Amino acid sequence: METTSARSLAVLVGDLATDRPPRYAALAGRIRRLVADGRVPLGTRLPAERQLATALAVSRATVTAAYTRLREDGWATARQGAGTFAALPAGPHRGAWVPGPADDDAIDLAHAAPAAPAAVPAALAAALEELPRFLATHGYHPAGLPDLRARIAARYTARGLPTTPEQVLVTNGALHGVSIGFAGLLRRGQRVLVEQPSYPNALQAARALGARVVPVALDPDEPAAWLDAAERTLSAVRPAAAYLMPDFQNPTGVLLDAAGRERLAGALRRGGVPAVVDETVAELGLDAAAPPPLAAFGPGLLSVGTLSKVAWGGLRVGWVRAEADVVRRLTAVAVRTSMSGPVVEQLAACALLDGLDGSLQAWREQLRERRSVLTAELRQRLPDWRVPAPAGGLVLWCGLPSLRSRAVSSGFAPLLVEPADPPLGLGSLAEPALAAVPPPLEPPVPPAAPARAAPAEPDVIWAPGRSTEQVLALVREARRQFPDRPAVVVRAPAETLVALASEHDAYTTVDAASMSAAVGPLPEPVGSIGVLCGAGGDLAVAAEAAFAARVTGTAVLRVDDVGGSRFRAGLSGDALPEDADCLVVVAGLDASLAGLLGVLTDLPIVAVPTSTGQPGSFGGFSALLTLLNSASPGVVVSNIDNGHAAGVFAARIARRSHRRG
Ligand SMILES: Cc1ncc(COP(=O)(O)O)c(C=O)c1O
């Protein structure tokens, strides 16, 4: 466990007098930033309140209140009798992507959720005037208020897709509509084709039904390649459904033109694949209006819309547009969980739709202005970022040259935090998922090996940030505590490896490709793993995984550069070492590989996102999101660039399943 002394934390915190009072909130804010950018590593024990108060020359009550604030906000946890430890807010649930509470200090760039325009209170006032008409009835309208269905239908007709009110089901927002669409189309184990990246909550909704997500990479610089790949995947994989955003796709902003819609609808029709088409921002074209809805180009398509982005998310009014018989079936699905939408909000929605053309004009004008301010500032201040100007929608999807870029480490690192609830807790708190954080001012104190029951395999000792002497001391301690198993040292410079080999000459196994060493007797291998990697740039991480697995007690069948394109084209399982007990997939350049492999094999997969070759994105962070979004059941996702942790974990799975099998 890392600790930080009161003195060194006080240095990192700096002068609180320059911050807005109250003092305790300023202190909590400073510590929160230090945790977010990694200078106070996760799991670090914070100093005792009295000591920190002395070091900062503030009252103890100030520190107590600051720690309380940190705990309440999830940036620290308290363990009875042990102290207060740095943590990341757990967020809601894994994969859920919801706006956090408003924070005066931070601009939340993760959510495209506008504040309500003046038209919203006016519409609600108008709704209250209308309400008496409905009060004498039961108030339930499972498919939506007839007046609202008629207005939504008229809007589709005006956009080029003739629609009757019977073809409209009113929902509690777009996500509800998407979920109802999925519930109508997908069964457990079936596949759903999605763009990658995509809207995480929709993918979670598909997974909640037991569906397998099949991602097709969408590169905003090469949208045509997506169409090619989608056509191939539709015919090769034959998914049960697709989830698509042809209108200013979230998050890439890509707009599919009319010819592209023709092609896509044709491919869906030929494959007999129905689709849920999320049109959440379809009416927010800033440079040009979107072509007619995708459903105008082919049959079997459910269009989902919402007032959340053209008016206000707080209304919770959305809809699904489909054939009338499909709407009847979907209404039956909807009433399983909610009998009807609220009458007042639906009446307000009618008023908003009546004035929508006018209010949209003003809203688009504002969005154009915001887009130009934001893009100009970003281009000027962060010249090495790729800053697009999307033709519509609410999202700017920027490309970072590298997580190590000057701009990231100097200015933006505090904004980058690990996604909520990392799916695979490998216990290596000393190795944050985002590697490009500024270094601590003082080298971390080498943690003493904790006394505990003998673990199943050795801990991995990370060399970066530690001197050779510190690594040697940790290895000695590990060898003393666990003489019958090796201590594994990773990412060590050559001189540390040489020093290890000289001190423990009879016992040291060194792997040059991964700059790693194992000191001690290697265990008899039980079971085996296969290591696959999608591209040459990831070979070092693949070597790390192979090494860690071998020295922690399993055989390694092969390290293979399988080439993402080969997999994509063939979608064949021939190259898989099916006699392995577990696969490690290192997939930076081709992050969706793990998802595809998950479809092809029942073997458990440990996927490692990497930051190599990710120039147009948040480096490994983007690969991590890709994997989280695309992982099938049976795929677990490791930390970014952490081949060793993946190797240890895969070896554990392999040994267990080999013994069982
Ligand atoms: C693509 C997409 N679909 C659905 C939603 C959810 O919309 P609603 O608030 O209408 O449920 C969002 C919200 O950001 C979104 O971006």
The ligand as an SDF file (V2000), in Angstrom:
LIG
                    3D

 16 16  0  0  0  0  0  0  0  0999 V2000
  -27.2590    8.4920  -29.2140 C   0  0  0  0  0  0  0  0  0  0  0  0
  -28.1170    8.7180  -28.0220 C   0  0  0  0  0  0  0  0  0  0  0  0
  -29.2050    7.9520  -27.8430 N   0  0  0  0  0  0  0  0  0  0  0  0
  -29.9950    8.1190  -26.7820 C   0  0  0  0  0  0  0  0  0  0  0  0
  -29.7310    9.0700  -25.8370 C   0  0  0  0  0  0  0  0  0  0  0  0
  -30.6480    9.1920  -24.6570 C   0  0  0  0  0  0  0  0  0  0  0  0
  -31.6500   10.0920  -24.9460 O   0  0  0  0  0  0  0  0  0  0  0  0
  -32.9020   10.2730  -24.0000 P   0  0  0  0  0  0  0  0  0  0  0  0
  -32.5140   11.3030  -22.9710 O   0  0  0  0  0  0  0  0  0  0  0  0
  -33.9730   10.7780  -24.8880 O   0  0  0  0  0  0  0  0  0  0  0  0
  -33.2410    8.9520  -23.4110 O   0  0  0  0  0  0  0  0  0  0  0  0
  -28.6100    9.8850  -25.9670 C   0  0  0  0  0  0  0  0  0  0  0  0
  -28.2710   10.8910  -24.9490 C   0  0  0  0  0  0  0  0  0  0  0  0
  -27.2010   11.4650  -24.9360 O   0  0  0  0  0  0  0  0  0  0  0  0
  -27.7800    9.7100  -27.0910 C   0  0  0  0  0  0  0  0  0  0  0  0
  -26.6950   10.4610  -27.2780 O   0  0  0  0  0  0  0  0  0  0  0  0
  1  2  1  0
  2  3  1  0
  2 15  2  0
  3  4  2  0
  4  5  1  0
  5  6  1  0
  5 12  2  0
  6  7  1  0
  7  8  1  0
  8  9  2  0
  8 10  1  0
  8 11  1  0
 12 13  1  0
 12 15  1  0
 13 14  2  0
 15 16  1  0
M  END
$$$$
